[in-house]
C-alpha cells in the first residue's frame, strides 16, 4: 500500500512539473489572435524530457533557412527505453524476404504500432502546431484509459512542423498586420523559401531539405504503420474532412492499406460526431492518386489526412448561412448525406475550434492504433510481403546506354532515396528479347517497396471520371501523371518474363556524371538572367529559382519596381516570367487588399518596358499561363487556341503530352526529336501564316497523351507547345508548358536553359 502511494505521489510530482503551454507561451493554445513562433515551440519540446519520462525529443536536421527540425517520441517509459529494439523490429517486419511468418509472429507479439503525426507543412494552416503543443502536454499529464492504452501499445512520433521556416514567416506577417485591415491575410511571400504550398507535393522527387530530413530520419528508419498529415481547408463548407478518400486510388496502393485508411478515418469521424462536433465529411474532395502527396503508402503504411476549416490565421470569423458553399467535390455542404450527416450551417469559428477538432481526431487515430495494434502489425507485414511477391512486371531495366547519363543518375538517385533496391549488371544480359550492355541497372519488383518504383516508372492511365454520365470531368485533387522516365528523358523498359542477370546491389551512382554538367554555357559566357518576382507569391517562381540554383544558373530576382524603372537591356540578357495568371501580372493586389507597398502590378508601363527590352535585343521567356499575358500585352502575332474552351471540350489537369521538336533549332540542343512535356491547363499556340514566329515543339496529329488524362486532344493536335516570336532585335519565347515543373521535368529544363542564351 505504501509502495502504491509513493508511486502515485511520484507520478503526481512529475505531472505537476510538466510546464503548461500557457506558462511557456503566455497564452492558451488556440487563443484568438495569438500565434506561436518556432524557437518557442522547439524550446518547449526540448524542455519536456527533463520533466517527463514519457517523451524523447530528437533533432532530425535543418530547414532550408537553417532552423532546427525536431520529432518527439511519446510512449510509455519502458517503451522509450527500448526504442532501438523497436526500431529494429520494425525494420524486420518491413522486409518479409528475411523474416519468416513464424519469426514475424514472435516479433508482433511484443511489438508496438508506430504512428507518426505531422503538422503545418502549409504554414498558413496554423492550428496543428498549436495542437501538437497542447496534445503533447495532455499525453504527458493526463491519466485516462485511452491515453494509457496509447502509451502502452503505440510509439507516437510527433513532428510539430514540417515547415518551421513558414511558422515564423506567417507569425511575423500576422503580428505585423494585427489591428489593420490586412489582419489574417497570407504573407506576400512564399512561406517556404522555394516551393510554398507545393512543399507537400515533394514526396517522390525529394527536392527540399525538409522532405529529405523527414524521409531519412523518420520514414525510412521507422516505417510507420500510420502517417497522419494534418491540414486545413477553406472556411465555407465542412469543418473537417477525413478519409475514406474519393476515387481514384492509385492501383499501386495495396487494397489492405486503402481499407485500413477507410477504417481509421471512419472511426475518427465517429469519435468527432460522438463528441458533438458537426460538419464532418468523409469520402469527399480528396483523392488518393499521386504519390507526390503520400510517401508512406508505397512503404507499407497508410496515409491519413484531415483538413479542418480555417479561420483567418488566428483571427476568428463569423460565417453566415448564405456563405456556405452550395457544391463541393463529393458532397453538398448545405445538405445532409451519408458522408456528411450533420451539416455545419454557420456561426463563429475560432482557432480554438480547429485545435479542439484536431485533438479529438488525433486521440481517435492513436487509440484505434492501440486497440488494433496486432492487426496493424500483421497487415504491415502482409502488405510488404504482397509487394515482394509481385510478378508483373518482373523488373524494370535501365540500359547503361542513354542519351543523358546525368539525368539517368538523377532518376536512379531519386529511386534509391525512396528505399528502392537497384542492381547493376556486371555482364551483358538479355531480357524480353532485348540485349542490355554491362553496367545496365535492374530494379526487380520482388522487394518490399517495389510499388514505389513501379508507380514512378510506369505510365499513368487516369480514369475518365465525370460529374455525371456525359458531363464535365470530375477534377482530380492534384495532378494525374508522375512518370519519371518521361520527365527526365531516360529510357526505361518494363520486363514481364523471367530473365537471368548477375547484378550487384548499388546505392551510389557517382560513377555517372552529375546532372548539372549538361547546363554549361558555351564559351563560358553566362547570360545575365532575371526571374520576375511578383508581390503575389507564385510557387512556379520559387521552383524556377530552386532549379536555377541547383543547376548553377546565376539569376537576379526582378520585381515590379525594377521593371518599371526601365533600362532593362543594359542590365539583363534574358528575363523569365514564371507561370502566373495574366491579371495578377498586370494588376497585382488591388488597393486595400494588402499594405500599399505590395499592391499593383506591371500595368501598361511595365508591359511597354518588357516590349522595349525585347526590341532592343533581349530575350523574354514566358512560362505556361504567363504566355497569355505576353500575347495580350505585347501584341504578339500568335493565339492560344484552347483559351476559353470548357473543361468538357478540352481538359489537361496535369499530364504528360507528346510533342515533336523542330530539328536543328538552337532551343532543342541536346534533345531528341520527340519528348514528353508537362501540360497543366497550358496554352496551345496557333501561328498565323507569315507571322514572325517559329514553332519549336509541335503536338502530333493524334496520340498526344503520354501519361495521365487528356480530354479533347483534337483541340491541340497539329498545334504548338513552344513558340519563338521575333520582336525587334530580340525575341519572345512562349512555353506552353511548365519546363521546370516541381523540380521533376529535367528534360524540358534543357529547353528553358537554351532559351536563356543570346
C-alpha positions in Angstrom: 0.0 0.0 0.0 2.8 2.4 0.9 4.6 1.5 -2.3 1.5 2.3 -4.4 1.1 5.6 -2.5 4.8 6.5 -3.2 4.4 5.6 -6.9 1.2 7.8 -7.1 2.9 10.7 -5.4 6.0 10.4 -7.7 3.7 10.4 -10.8 1.8 13.3 -9.4 5.0 15.3 -8.9 6.3 14.6 -12.4 2.9 15.6 -13.8 2.9 18.8 -11.8 6.4 19.6 -13.1 5.5 19.5 -16.8 5.0 23.1 -17.8 1.7 24.1 -19.2 1.6 25.6 -22.6 0.1 28.8 -21.0 3.1 29.1 -18.7 5.6 28.8 -21.5 3.9 30.7 -24.3 1.9 33.2 -22.3 -1.5 32.1 -23.6 -3.6 29.0 -24.3 -3.1 27.1 -27.5 -5.7 28.3 -30.0 -6.2 31.6 -28.3 -7.7 34.3 -30.6 -5.1 36.5 -32.3 -2.1 34.5 -30.9 0.4 32.6 -32.9 3.4 30.7 -31.6 6.9 31.0 -33.1 9.3 28.2 -33.9 12.0 28.9 -31.4 9.4 29.0 -28.6 8.0 25.7 -29.8 11.4 24.0 -30.0 12.3 25.2 -26.5 9.0 23.9 -25.1 9.5 20.4 -26.6 13.2 20.2 -25.7 12.4 21.0 -22.1 9.8 18.3 -21.7 12.0 15.2 -21.4 13.6 16.7 -18.2 10.1 16.8 -16.7 8.5 13.6 -18.1 9.8 10.1 -18.9 7.1 9.7 -21.5 8.8 11.7 -24.1 12.1 11.9 -26.0 12.9 14.7 -28.5 15.4 14.4 -31.3 16.7 16.8 -33.9 16.1 15.5 -37.5 18.0 18.1 -39.5 17.9 21.7 -40.6 15.4 23.5 -42.7 16.1 25.4 -45.9 16.8 28.5 -43.9 18.7 26.8 -41.2 16.1 26.3 -38.4 16.1 23.0 -36.5 13.6 20.3 -37.2 12.5 18.1 -34.4 10.5 15.0 -33.7 9.0 14.0 -30.3 8.7 10.3 -29.4 5.9 9.8 -26.9 5.2 6.4 -25.3 5.3 4.6 -22.0 8.7 5.0 -20.3 9.5 1.3 -20.7 9.0 1.6 -24.4 11.2 4.6 -24.8 14.0 2.8 -23.0 13.9 0.2 -25.8 13.4 2.4 -28.9 16.4 0.9 -30.7 14.9 -2.6 -30.3 11.5 -1.5 -31.6 13.2 0.2 -34.5 15.0 -3.0 -35.4 11.8 -5.0 -35.0 10.0 -2.6 -37.4 12.8 -3.0 -39.9 12.5 -6.8 -39.8 8.7 -6.6 -40.3 9.2 -4.2 -43.2 11.2 -6.9 -45.1 9.3 -10.2 -45.3 12.0 -11.7 -47.5 14.3 -12.0 -44.5 11.7 -12.5 -41.8 9.6 -15.7 -41.8 6.0 -15.6 -40.9 6.8 -17.5 -37.7 9.5 -15.0 -36.7 7.2 -12.1 -37.6 4.6 -13.5 -35.3 7.1 -13.6 -32.5 8.1 -10.0 -33.2 4.5 -8.8 -33.4 3.6 -10.3 -30.0 5.8 -7.8 -28.2 6.0 -5.0 -30.7 4.2 -1.6 -30.8 2.3 0.2 -33.5 4.2 3.1 -35.0 2.1 6.2 -35.7 3.5 9.5 -37.0 1.6 12.7 -37.0 3.0 15.6 -39.0 1.9 19.3 -38.7 1.8 22.6 -40.5 3.6 21.7 -43.8 1.4 24.5 -45.1 2.2 27.2 -42.5 -0.8 29.4 -43.1 -2.7 26.3 -41.7 -1.5 27.4 -38.3 -3.6 25.2 -35.9 -1.8 21.9 -36.0 1.5 23.2 -34.4 -0.7 24.6 -31.6 -2.5 21.2 -31.3 0.9 19.5 -31.2 1.9 21.5 -28.1 -1.4 21.0 -26.3 -1.7 17.3 -27.2 1.9 16.6 -26.1 1.1 18.2 -22.8 -2.0 16.2 -22.3 -0.2 12.9 -23.2 2.4 13.6 -20.5 0.0 14.7 -17.8 -3.5 13.3 -18.2 -4.4 9.9 -16.6 -7.2 8.4 -18.7 -7.8 4.9 -20.1 -7.4 5.9 -23.7 -4.1 7.6 -23.2 -2.9 4.7 -21.1 -3.7 2.3 -24.0 -1.9 4.6 -26.4 1.2 4.9 -24.3 1.3 1.2 -23.7 0.9 0.0 -27.3 1.9 2.8 -29.6 5.1 4.6 -30.3 3.8 8.0 -31.2 6.2 10.2 -33.4 5.1 13.8 -33.4 6.5 16.3 -35.8 5.3 19.7 -34.6 6.0 21.2 -38.0 7.2 20.0 -41.4 7.9 23.7 -42.3 9.4 25.6 -39.4 10.5 28.4 -41.7 6.9 29.0 -42.6 5.8 29.0 -39.0 8.0 32.1 -38.4 7.2 33.7 -41.7 3.4 33.5 -41.1 3.7 34.6 -37.4 5.9 37.6 -38.4 3.4 38.7 -41.0 0.4 38.1 -38.8 1.8 40.2 -36.0 2.8 43.0 -38.4 -0.8 43.2 -39.7 -2.7 42.7 -36.4 -5.2 45.5 -35.9 -5.0 46.6 -39.5 -7.4 45.9 -42.4 -5.0 43.2 -43.5 -5.1 41.1 -40.4 -5.4 37.4 -41.2 -4.1 37.7 -44.8 -1.4 35.4 -46.1 2.1 36.8 -46.3 3.1 38.4 -49.7 5.9 35.8 -50.0 6.2 32.1 -50.3 6.0 30.5 -46.9 8.7 28.0 -47.8 11.7 29.7 -49.5 11.3 27.9 -52.8 8.1 26.0 -53.1 5.5 27.5 -50.8 2.3 25.4 -50.8 3.9 22.8 -53.1 6.0 21.5 -50.3 3.6 18.7 -49.7 4.0 17.6 -53.3 7.6 16.8 -52.9 7.3 13.2 -51.6 8.8 11.5 -54.5 11.3 14.0 -56.0 12.7 14.8 -52.6 13.9 18.3 -53.7 13.6 20.2 -50.4 15.7 19.9 -47.2 12.6 19.4 -45.1 11.4 16.5 -47.2 14.8 14.8 -47.2 15.1 15.2 -43.4 11.8 13.5 -42.6 12.4 10.7 -45.1 15.9 9.9 -44.0 15.4 10.3 -40.3 11.8 9.0 -39.8 10.1 7.4 -42.7 13.0 5.2 -43.9 14.0 4.4 -40.3 10.7 3.8 -38.6 8.4 2.8 -41.5 5.2 3.9 -39.6 2.0 1.9 -39.9 0.1 5.2 -39.9 1.3 8.6 -41.1 -1.3 11.3 -40.3 -0.8 14.6 -42.1 -2.8 17.5 -40.5 -4.0 20.2 -42.8 -6.7 23.0 -43.1 -9.0 23.9 -45.9 -11.4 26.8 -46.8 -13.9 28.0 -44.2 -17.2 27.8 -46.1 -18.0 24.1 -46.3 -17.3 21.2 -44.0 -15.5 21.6 -40.7 -13.3 18.6 -41.2 -12.5 16.1 -43.9 -11.2 12.6 -43.0 -10.9 9.5 -45.3 -12.3 7.4 -46.9 -10.8 9.0 -50.0 -12.6 9.8 -53.2 -11.8 7.7 -56.3 -9.4 7.2 -57.9 -6.9 5.3 -55.7 -3.6 4.6 -57.4 -3.6 0.9 -58.3 -0.1 0.6 -56.8 -1.5 1.2 -53.3 -2.2 -2.1 -51.6 -6.0 -2.7 -51.1 -5.3 -3.5 -47.4 -3.9 0.0 -47.0 -6.8 1.6 -48.7 -9.3 -0.3 -46.5 -7.2 0.5 -43.4 -7.5 4.2 -44.1 -11.2 3.8 -44.6 -11.5 2.1 -41.3 -9.4 4.5 -39.3 -10.9 7.6 -41.0 -14.4 6.5 -40.4 -13.6 5.8 -36.7 -12.2 9.3 -36.4 -15.5 10.7 -37.9 -17.4 8.6 -35.4 -15.5 10.0 -32.5 -15.9 13.6 -33.7 -19.6 13.2 -34.2 -19.9 11.5 -30.8 -18.2 14.4 -29.2 -20.8 16.7 -30.7 -18.7 18.2 -33.5 -20.7 18.9 -36.6 -19.6 19.3 -40.2 -17.6 16.2 -40.5 -17.3 14.8 -44.1 -15.8 11.6 -45.4 -15.3 10.3 -48.9 -15.2 13.7 -50.5 -12.9 16.4 -52.0 -9.6 14.5 -51.8 -8.5 11.5 -53.9 -5.7 9.1 -53.3 -3.8 9.1 -56.7 -0.5 10.9 -56.8 2.5 9.7 -54.7 3.7 13.3 -54.6 1.4 13.7 -51.6 1.9 10.3 -49.8 5.2 8.6 -49.5 4.3 6.0 -46.8 1.5 4.4 -48.9 4.2 2.8 -51.0 6.2 1.8 -48.0 3.8 -0.4 -46.0 1.9 2.3 -44.1 -1.4 4.1 -44.6 -1.7 7.8 -45.0 -4.4 9.6 -43.1 -5.3 13.2 -43.9 -7.5 15.6 -42.1 -8.5 19.0 -43.4 -10.0 21.4 -40.9 -12.0 24.5 -41.9 -9.8 27.6 -41.4 -10.2 30.9 -39.6 -8.2 33.9 -40.7 -5.0 32.5 -39.3 -5.6 33.2 -35.6 -8.4 35.7 -36.2 -11.9 34.4 -35.6 -14.5 34.6 -38.3 -18.3 34.6 -38.4 -19.8 32.5 -41.3 -23.3 33.3 -42.3 -25.6 30.5 -43.6 -25.7 32.1 -47.0 -21.9 31.9 -47.2 -21.9 28.1 -47.0 -20.9 26.7 -50.4 -23.7 25.1 -52.5 -21.4 22.5 -54.1 -18.2 20.6 -53.2 -16.5 17.6 -54.7 -18.3 14.6 -53.5 -21.0 16.2 -51.3 -23.3 19.2 -51.0 -22.3 21.3 -48.0 -25.9 22.5 -47.5 -27.5 19.1 -47.5 -27.4 16.0 -45.2 -26.0 12.9 -46.9 -24.5 9.6 -45.9 -21.0 11.0 -45.9 -22.0 14.4 -44.4 -24.5 13.6 -41.8 -24.6 16.8 -39.8 -24.0 19.9 -41.9 -22.5 22.9 -40.2 -24.5 25.9 -41.3 -22.6 28.8 -40.0 -21.6 30.7 -36.8 -18.4 31.8 -35.1 -15.3 29.9 -35.9 -12.1 30.2 -33.9 -8.6 28.8 -34.0 -9.6 27.0 -30.7 -12.3 25.2 -32.6 -9.7 23.8 -35.0 -7.4 22.8 -32.2 -10.3 21.0 -30.4 -11.4 19.1 -33.5 -7.8 18.1 -34.3 -7.2 16.9 -30.7 -10.3 14.7 -30.9 -9.1 13.3 -34.3 -5.6 12.6 -33.0 -6.8 10.8 -29.9 -9.1 8.7 -32.0 -6.4 7.8 -34.6 -3.9 6.8 -31.8 -6.4 4.9 -29.7 -7.6 2.9 -32.8 -3.9 2.1 -33.4 -3.5 0.9 -29.8 -6.7 -1.2 -29.9 -5.9 -2.7 -33.3 -2.1 -3.0 -32.8 -1.9 -6.6 -33.8 -4.0 -6.1 -36.9 -1.8 -3.1 -38.0 1.4 -5.1 -37.5 0.1 -8.2 -39.2 -1.2 -6.2 -42.1 2.0 -4.1 -42.4 4.0 -7.4 -42.8 1.4 -8.7 -45.3 1.4 -5.6 -47.4 5.2 -5.7 -47.8 5.0 -9.4 -48.5 2.5 -8.7 -51.2 4.8 -6.2 -52.7 7.8 -8.5 -52.6 5.7 -11.2 -54.4 4.9 -9.0 -57.4 5.5 -10.7 -60.8 4.0 -8.2 -63.3 6.2 -6.6 -64.3 9.0 -8.7 -63.2 11.5 -5.8 -63.3 12.4 -2.5 -64.9 15.7 -2.3 -66.7 17.6 1.0 -67.4 20.2 0.5 -70.1 23.7 2.0 -69.4 23.4 3.4 -72.9 21.4 6.6 -72.5 21.3 10.0 -74.3 21.9 11.8 -71.0 23.7 9.9 -68.2 23.3 12.8 -65.9 19.6 12.5 -65.9 19.9 8.7 -65.6 21.8 9.3 -62.4 19.2 11.7 -61.2 16.4 9.1 -61.8 18.4 6.4 -60.1 19.3 8.6 -57.1 15.6 9.5 -56.7 14.5 5.9 -56.5 17.3 4.9 -54.2 16.5 7.8 -51.8 13.0 6.3 -51.7 14.4 3.0 -50.4 14.2 1.2 -53.8 16.8 -1.5 -54.3 18.8 -1.2 -57.5 21.2 -3.7 -59.1 24.0 -3.0 -61.6 24.7 -5.8 -64.1 28.3 -6.9 -64.3 27.8 -8.6 -67.7 25.8 -8.3 -70.9 22.3 -9.9 -70.4 19.1 -10.4 -72.3 15.5 -9.6 -71.1 12.4 -9.9 -73.1 14.4 -10.4 -76.2 16.5 -7.3 -75.8 20.2 -7.4 -75.1 21.4 -5.0 -72.4 25.1 -3.9 -72.0 27.1 -4.4 -68.9 26.6 -1.7 -66.4 22.8 -1.5 -67.0 20.6 -1.1 -64.0 17.9 -3.6 -62.8 15.0 -2.8 -60.5 13.3 -6.0 -59.6 9.8 -5.8 -58.3 10.3 -8.6 -55.7 11.1 -6.1 -53.0 9.0 -4.6 -50.2 8.9 -1.1 -51.7 8.7 -2.1 -55.4 5.4 -0.4 -55.7 7.1 2.9 -55.2 9.4 2.2 -58.2 6.5 0.9 -60.3 4.3 4.0 -59.8 7.2 6.3 -60.7 8.4 4.3 -63.7 5.2 3.3 -65.5 2.8 5.5 -67.5 -0.3 6.5 -65.7 -3.8 5.8 -67.1 -6.0 8.1 -65.1 -9.7 7.0 -65.3 -12.2 9.1 -67.2 -14.3 10.4 -64.2 -17.2 12.7 -64.8 -19.5 14.6 -62.5 -22.4 12.7 -64.2 -22.6 10.5 -67.3 -21.5 12.5 -70.3 -20.9 15.6 -68.2 -17.8 17.6 -67.4 -14.8 15.9 -65.9 -14.5 15.5 -62.1 -11.4 17.4 -61.2 -8.5 15.5 -59.7 -7.4 16.9 -56.4 -3.9 17.4 -57.8 -2.3 16.0 -61.0 -2.6 12.8 -62.9 0.9 11.8 -64.0 4.3 11.2 -62.4 6.3 9.1 -65.0 9.9 9.9 -64.2 11.4 8.3 -67.4 9.3 10.8 -69.5 10.0 13.7 -67.2 13.8 13.0 -67.3 14.2 11.6 -70.7 15.6 8.2 -69.6 14.8 5.0 -71.5 13.3 2.5 -69.0 11.9 -0.9 -70.1 9.4 -3.0 -68.2 10.3 -6.7 -68.3 7.4 -9.1 -67.8 9.0 -12.5 -68.1 11.9 -14.1 -66.1 15.5 -13.4 -67.1 18.9 -14.1 -65.8 21.4 -11.3 -65.0 24.2 -11.1 -62.5 23.7 -7.9 -60.6 25.3 -6.3 -57.6 23.2 -4.0 -55.3 24.3 -0.4 -55.6 23.4 2.7 -53.6 25.8 5.2 -55.1 25.8 6.4 -58.7 28.8 8.8 -58.6 30.4 7.0 -61.5 27.8 8.7 -63.6 28.1 12.4 -64.5 26.2 15.0 -62.4 23.1 16.4 -63.9 24.3 20.0 -63.8 27.3 19.2 -66.0 25.0 19.5 -69.1 23.9 23.0 -68.1 27.1 24.8 -69.0 27.1 27.9 -71.2 29.2 27.5 -74.4 32.4 29.5 -74.3 31.9 30.3 -70.7 29.8 33.4 -71.4 27.0 33.4 -68.9 23.9 35.4 -69.8 22.6 38.0 -67.4 19.3 36.4 -66.3 16.4 37.8 -64.3 13.4 36.0 -62.9 10.3 38.1 -62.4 9.0 38.1 -58.8 5.5 39.4 -58.3 4.2 40.8 -55.0 1.7 37.9 -55.3 3.8 34.9 -54.4 4.0 32.2 -57.1 5.2 28.7 -56.5 6.4 28.4 -60.1 8.7 31.4 -59.4 10.1 29.6 -56.4 10.6 26.3 -58.3 12.4 28.3 -61.1 14.8 29.8 -58.5 15.4 26.4 -57.0 16.2 24.8 -60.3 18.5 27.6 -61.4 20.4 27.4 -58.2 20.8 23.6 -58.4 22.0 23.8 -62.0 24.4 26.7 -61.3 22.5 29.3 -63.3 23.0 32.7 -61.9 20.0 35.0 -61.8 18.6 38.2 -60.3 15.1 38.5 -58.8 13.3 41.3 -60.7 10.3 42.9 -59.1 7.7 45.4 -60.4 9.7 48.4 -59.5 12.8 47.0 -61.3 10.8 46.5 -64.5 9.0 49.9 -64.2 12.4 51.7 -63.8 13.3 50.6 -67.3 16.8 50.4 -68.8 16.4 46.6 -68.7 18.5 45.7 -71.7 21.6 47.4 -70.1 21.2 45.0 -67.2 19.9 41.7 -68.5 20.1 39.4 -71.5 17.1 37.3 -70.6 14.0 37.8 -68.4 12.0 34.8 -67.3 8.3 35.3 -66.3 7.2 32.2 -64.4 3.7 30.6 -64.6 1.3 33.3 -63.4 -2.1 34.5 -64.4 -2.2 37.5 -66.8 -4.4 39.6 -64.5 -2.1 39.1 -61.5 1.0 40.1 -63.5 -0.8 43.2 -64.9 -2.7 44.3 -61.8 -1.3 42.5 -58.8 -3.0 43.1 -55.5 -5.7 45.8 -55.6 -5.7 48.8 -53.4 -6.8 47.9 -49.9 -6.1 44.2 -50.3 -2.6 44.5 -48.9 -0.4 47.2 -47.4 0.3 49.8 -50.1 3.9 48.7 -50.9 2.6 45.3 -52.0 -0.2 46.5 -54.3 -0.2 46.9 -58.0 1.3 45.0 -60.9 3.2 45.9 -64.1 0.4 47.9 -65.7 0.7 49.4 -69.1 4.1 50.9 -68.4 5.6 47.6 -67.3 4.4 45.9 -70.5 6.0 48.7 -72.6 9.2 48.2 -70.7 9.2 44.5 -71.4 8.4 45.1 -75.1 11.3 47.6 -75.3 13.6 45.1 -73.7 12.9 42.6 -76.5 13.0 45.1 -79.3 16.5 46.2 -78.1 17.8 42.7 -78.3 16.7 40.9 -75.1 15.1 37.5 -74.7 11.7 37.4 -72.9 10.8 33.9 -71.7 7.2 33.3 -70.6 6.1 30.1 -68.9 2.7 28.5 -69.1 -0.1 30.9 -68.1 2.1 34.0 -68.3 2.2 33.3 -72.1 -1.4 34.7 -72.3 -0.1 37.9 -70.7 2.6 38.2 -73.3 0.2 37.5 -76.2 -2.2 40.2 -75.0 0.0 42.9 -73.5 2.9 42.6 -76.0 0.5 42.2 -79.0 2.2 39.0 -80.3 1.0 37.5 -83.6 0.0 34.1 -82.1 -3.2 32.8 -80.5 -3.9 30.5 -77.6 -6.2 28.1 -79.3 -7.6 26.5 -76.2 -8.3 29.7 -74.2 -12.0 29.9 -73.4 -12.8 26.2 -74.1 -14.8 24.5 -71.4 -13.4 21.5 -69.5 -16.0 19.4 -71.2 -14.3 20.3 -74.5 -10.6 20.3 -73.6 -9.1 19.2 -70.3 -5.5 18.5 -69.2 -5.3 18.5 -65.4 -1.5 17.9 -65.1 -0.4 15.3 -67.6 2.5 14.4 -69.9 1.8 15.0 -73.6 4.0 14.1 -76.5 5.5 16.7 -78.8 7.8 16.8 -81.8 10.7 19.1 -81.7 12.0 21.1 -84.7 15.3 19.6 -85.7 18.3 22.0 -85.8 16.7 24.8 -83.8 19.1 26.1 -81.2 16.5 25.7 -78.4 16.4 21.9 -78.9 20.2 21.4 -78.5 20.8 18.2 -76.6 17.3 16.8 -77.0 15.7 14.0 -79.2 13.2 14.8 -81.8 10.3 13.5 -79.7 9.8 14.2 -76.0 7.0 14.5 -73.4 6.2 17.8 -71.8 4.3 18.8 -68.7 0.9 20.3 -69.6 -1.3 21.6 -66.8 -4.1 23.6 -68.5 -1.3 25.0 -70.6 -1.7 27.3 -73.6 -1.7 25.7 -77.1 -0.4 28.1 -79.8 -1.7 28.7 -83.3 0.6 30.6 -85.6 -0.9 32.6 -88.4 0.7 32.3 -91.8 3.5 34.7 -92.4 3.8 35.6 -88.7 7.4 36.3 -87.5 7.2 33.2 -85.3 8.8 29.7 -85.3 7.4 26.5 -83.9 9.9 24.7 -81.7 7.6 22.0 -80.3 4.5 20.7 -82.1 1.8 18.3 -81.0 1.3 15.3 -83.3 -1.9 14.7 -85.2 -3.0 12.1 -82.7 -1.8 10.1 -79.7 -0.9 13.2 -77.7 -1.4 11.6 -74.3 1.8 10.0 -72.9 0.7 9.7 -69.3 -2.2 10.9 -67.2 -5.5 12.2 -68.5 -6.5 14.2 -71.6 -9.9 15.1 -73.0 -10.4 16.7 -76.4 -7.0 16.1 -78.0 -8.3 17.4 -81.3 -8.1 21.0 -80.0 -4.3 20.7 -79.6 -3.5 18.3 -82.5 -1.0 19.7 -85.0 -0.7 22.9 -83.0 2.2 24.2 -81.0 3.6 23.9 -77.4 6.7 26.1 -77.8 7.0 29.1 -80.0 9.7 31.7 -80.6 8.4 35.1 -81.8 10.8 37.7 -83.2 10.3 41.2 -81.7 12.7 43.9 -83.0 16.3 42.8 -82.4 15.2 40.3 -79.8 12.8 37.5 -79.2 9.9 36.3 -77.1 9.8 32.6 -76.2 6.4 31.2 -75.2 6.5 27.9 -73.3 3.1 26.3 -73.3 4.2 24.0 -70.5 6.0 24.2 -67.2 9.5 23.2 -68.3 10.8 23.1 -64.7 7.7 21.6 -63.2 8.2 20.9 -59.4 11.8 20.0 -60.0 10.8 16.9 -62.0 10.8 17.8 -65.7 14.5 17.9 -66.0 14.5 17.1 -69.7 12.4 20.1 -70.7 14.6 22.2 -68.4 17.1 22.0 -71.2 14.7 23.9 -73.5 14.5 26.7 -70.9 18.3 26.7 -70.4 18.8 27.0 -74.2 16.2 29.9 -74.3 18.4 31.9 -71.9 21.3 32.1 -74.3 21.6 35.2 -76.5 
